[in-house]
Amino acid sequence: MESYLSRLPYESLIVLDLYAEVSPQWEKSQEFFHHQWIYCVLHNFGGSLGMRGDLDTIATGPVVAREKSHSLVGVGLTMEGIFQNYIVYDLALSMAWANSQVNVTEYVQSFAVGRYISQSSTTHHYLERAWNVLETSVYAVRHAYGGVTKDIVCLRPRWHLIQANFMPTELSHDFERLTANTADLLDRMTDLDLLLNTNQDFMLGPWLHDARSLAGEDGDDVAAAYFEYEARNQITRWGDNNRNALSDYAGKEWGGLVGSYYIPRWRLWVA
């Protein structure tokens, strides 16, 4: 890095510290050898929908960096998908204006009230309780390497399904007992598919519709079919002839995808 960056004139580029909330490089590299840089929150890989985050680090990291740095010029987001864990990105972007470390508990409660806008004291009470649970569990994973959690429904069925590092499952289960109750497992997946299909934000259809619409208003069927194929490919196999190296990388808990892809795959494996 030094041999490349140190030869470039100052202010000739701005470097993104891509994964600063987990693996910051600015201190290791003398602030990218004295170039301007941006503190970035990566957080998510493949647009996965699991609930996970490190609010404490995000609430402190940019402020600490600003106090120590001579060339920090901003805060940014580099996640591979934004339609999940909204509180993580809301907090990250707000840190650009924070002069001191943010109290996470106060921030979470303010976020919840602002998001749901409830005038009922009873509802407000339950909101506080629910978000307190989230704050102290899924959003308190310090230096959470590997992105958000991965639902086992969306993973290729296999033995030793637990993933502790990249895209972690973080789910303890007796897999022999699980496969011994395959009817219940498949029933729960069917219920999940029905539930997801009650909200268009969690449906496969809009994703495919948007992909096909790229072919234009004239309706080029060949182009539309190509765009649909690539859209399906991205959320399942992610490529061709790659030995399934990135299979399910961008898997989603979407109605229609669970029913047409994940359930048949699990049914084949447990049969």
C-alpha positions in Angstrom: 0.0 0.0 0.0 2.7 2.4 0.9 4.6 2.1 -2.3 1.5 3.0 -4.2 -0.1 5.7 -2.0 3.0 7.5 -0.8 4.0 8.6 -4.3 0.7 10.3 -5.0 0.2 14.0 -4.4 -1.8 15.0 -1.3 -5.5 15.7 -2.1 -5.1 13.8 -5.4 -7.5 11.1 -4.1 -9.8 10.2 -1.2 -9.4 6.7 0.3 -12.3 4.7 1.6 -11.5 2.8 4.7 -14.0 0.2 3.5 -14.6 -1.9 6.7 -13.7 0.6 9.3 -16.2 -0.6 11.9 -14.6 -4.1 12.0 -11.1 -3.9 10.4 -10.0 -0.2 10.3 -6.9 0.4 8.2 -6.3 4.1 8.8 -4.2 3.6 12.0 -2.2 0.8 10.5 -1.3 2.9 7.4 -0.5 6.3 8.9 -3.8 7.5 7.7 -3.2 6.0 4.3 0.2 7.6 4.2 -1.3 11.1 4.8 -4.1 11.1 2.3 -7.6 12.2 2.9 -9.9 9.3 3.8 -13.5 8.4 4.8 -14.6 6.2 7.7 -16.9 3.6 6.0 -19.4 1.1 7.5 -19.6 -2.1 5.4 -21.8 -4.2 7.6 -23.5 -6.3 5.0 -22.5 -8.8 2.3 -24.8 -9.8 -0.5 -27.8 -7.8 0.8 -28.6 -10.6 3.3 -31.6 -9.8 5.5 -30.4 -11.1 8.9 -30.6 -8.8 11.9 -27.2 -7.9 13.2 -25.0 -4.9 13.9 -22.5 -3.2 16.2 -24.1 0.0 17.3 -21.6 0.7 20.0 -18.7 0.8 17.7 -20.5 2.9 15.1 -21.5 5.3 17.9 -17.9 5.8 18.9 -15.5 4.9 16.1 -16.0 7.9 13.8 -15.6 10.3 16.8 -12.4 8.6 18.0 -11.1 8.7 14.5 -11.8 12.4 14.1 -10.0 13.1 17.4 -6.9 11.3 16.3 -6.9 11.9 12.6 -5.5 14.8 10.6 -7.1 13.9 7.3 -10.5 12.3 7.9 -13.0 14.0 5.7 -16.2 12.1 6.1 -18.3 9.1 7.0 -19.7 6.7 4.4 -21.6 3.5 3.8 -20.2 0.6 1.7 -22.8 -2.1 2.4 -23.8 -4.6 -0.3 -27.5 -3.9 0.1 -29.5 -1.3 2.1 -33.0 -2.7 2.6 -32.3 -4.2 6.1 -31.1 -3.1 9.5 -32.0 0.5 8.9 -30.9 1.6 12.3 -27.3 0.7 11.5 -27.2 3.0 8.5 -29.2 5.7 10.2 -26.7 5.9 13.1 -23.7 5.6 10.8 -24.7 8.6 8.6 -25.7 10.7 11.7 -22.1 10.3 13.0 -20.9 12.7 10.3 -22.5 15.5 12.5 -21.7 14.1 15.9 -19.2 16.0 18.0 -19.1 13.4 20.7 -19.8 9.7 21.2 -23.5 8.9 21.0 -25.4 7.2 23.8 -26.7 4.1 22.1 -29.6 3.5 24.4 -31.0 7.0 24.0 -30.4 6.9 20.3 -32.2 3.5 19.9 -35.3 4.8 21.8 -35.4 8.0 19.8 -35.1 6.0 16.6 -37.9 3.6 17.6 -40.3 6.5 18.6 -39.5 8.4 15.4 -40.0 5.3 13.2 -43.3 4.1 14.6 -44.8 7.5 15.8 -47.0 6.1 18.5 -49.1 8.4 20.8 -50.2 5.5 23.0 -48.3 5.2 26.3 -48.9 1.4 26.2 -47.6 1.0 22.7 -44.6 3.3 23.6 -43.8 1.0 26.6 -43.8 -2.1 24.4 -41.7 -0.3 21.8 -39.1 0.5 24.4 -39.0 -3.1 25.7 -38.8 -4.6 22.2 -36.0 -2.3 21.0 -34.1 -2.7 24.3 -34.0 -6.5 23.5 -32.7 -5.7 20.0 -30.2 -3.2 21.2 -28.7 -5.6 23.8 -28.6 -8.7 21.5 -28.5 -8.6 17.7 -27.3 -5.0 17.6 -24.6 -5.5 20.3 -22.3 -7.8 18.4 -18.9 -6.1 18.8 -16.7 -5.9 15.7 -19.2 -8.2 13.9 -17.0 -9.7 11.2 -18.7 -11.4 8.3 -21.9 -9.3 7.8 -25.3 -10.2 9.1 -26.6 -13.6 10.1 -27.7 -16.1 7.5 -31.0 -18.1 7.8 -30.4 -21.8 7.4 -33.4 -21.9 5.2 -31.4 -19.9 2.6 -28.3 -22.1 2.8 -27.5 -25.2 0.7 -28.6 -28.2 2.9 -25.6 -30.1 4.3 -24.1 -31.5 7.4 -22.2 -29.1 9.7 -24.4 -26.2 8.7 -23.2 -24.0 11.5 -21.2 -21.0 10.2 -19.4 -19.0 12.9 -17.4 -16.5 10.8 -18.4 -15.2 7.4 -22.2 -14.8 7.1 -22.7 -16.6 10.4 -25.8 -18.8 11.2 -25.3 -18.5 15.0 -28.0 -21.1 15.5 -27.5 -24.1 17.8 -29.4 -27.1 16.7 -29.2 -30.9 16.7 -29.1 -31.5 13.0 -30.0 -35.3 13.3 -33.1 -34.3 15.4 -33.9 -31.6 12.9 -33.8 -34.0 9.9 -35.8 -36.6 11.9 -38.6 -34.0 11.9 -38.4 -33.0 8.3 -42.2 -32.7 7.9 -42.3 -30.1 10.6 -39.2 -28.3 9.1 -40.9 -28.2 5.6 -44.2 -27.0 7.1 -42.5 -24.2 8.9 -40.8 -23.1 5.6 -44.2 -23.2 3.9 -45.6 -21.0 6.7 -42.6 -18.7 6.2 -43.3 -18.4 2.5 -47.0 -17.6 3.1 -46.1 -14.9 5.7 -43.5 -13.3 3.5 -45.9 -13.1 0.6 -48.2 -10.8 2.7 -45.7 -7.9 2.2 -44.4 -6.9 -1.3 -41.1 -5.8 0.3 -40.4 -9.4 1.0 -41.6 -10.9 -2.3 -39.6 -12.3 -5.2 -42.0 -10.9 -7.8 -41.0 -7.2 -7.6 -37.4 -8.2 -8.0 -38.1 -10.1 -11.2 -40.5 -7.4 -12.5 -37.8 -4.7 -12.1 -35.2 -6.9 -13.8 -37.5 -7.6 -16.8 -38.4 -3.9 -17.1 -34.8 -3.1 -17.9 -35.6 -4.4 -21.4 -37.6 -1.3 -22.1 -41.1 -0.4 -22.9 -41.0 -2.1 -26.3 -40.8 -5.4 -24.5 -37.8 -7.2 -26.1 -38.5 -10.7 -24.9 -34.9 -11.9 -25.3 -33.5 -9.1 -23.3 -36.2 -9.4 -20.7 -35.5 -13.1 -20.3 -31.8 -12.4 -20.0 -32.3 -9.8 -17.3 -34.7 -12.1 -15.4 -32.1 -15.0 -15.6 -29.4 -12.8 -14.2 -31.7 -11.6 -11.4 -32.5 -15.1 -10.4 -28.9 -16.1 -10.7 -27.7 -13.4 -8.4 -30.0 -14.5 -5.5 -29.3 -18.2 -5.9 -26.1 -19.4 -7.6 -24.3 -16.1 -8.2 -22.6 -17.0 -11.4 -21.8 -19.9 -13.7 -18.9 -22.4 -13.6 -17.7 -21.1 -10.3 -18.1 -24.5 -8.5 -20.8 -23.0 -6.3 -18.2 -20.9 -4.6 -20.7 -18.1 -4.1 -23.9 -20.1 -4.0 -26.5 -18.4 -1.8 -24.2 -15.4 -1.2 -27.1 -13.1 -1.9 -29.9 -15.4 -0.8 -33.0 -13.7 0.6 -35.9 -14.7 2.8 -38.4 -13.7 0.1 -41.9 -15.1 -0.5 -41.8 -17.0 -3.8 -38.1 -17.7 -3.5 -38.6 -19.8 -0.3 -41.5 -21.7 -1.9 -40.0 -22.3 -5.4 -36.3 -22.7 -4.6 -35.4 -23.3 -0.9 -38.2 -25.7 0.0 -37.7 -28.0 -3.0 -34.0 -28.0 -2.3 -34.5 -29.0 1.3 -37.1 -31.6 0.3 -34.5 -33.2 -2.0 -31.9 -33.3 0.7 -34.0 -34.7 3.5 -35.8 -37.2 1.3 
